[in-house]
């Protein structure tokens, strides 16, 4: 009997992509702040065609960054 190892399947939440208005609601930030965080690289995004999308993982990473900065202050 041979077994093959496969990469773990990401949870459904990890596969979600959010448009800017959805990310604004999730993070409770204004459009201006979202775009500033994207411009500085603190919040990551991807492009699909002309759409800018933010992954669930990028949102989690951004929240973790804010938590680390909060603890350091």
Secondary structure, 3 states (H helix, E strand, C coil): CCCCCCCCCCCHHHHCEECHHHHHHHHCCCHHHHHHHHHHCCCCCEEECCEEEEEHHHHHHHHHHHHHHHHHC
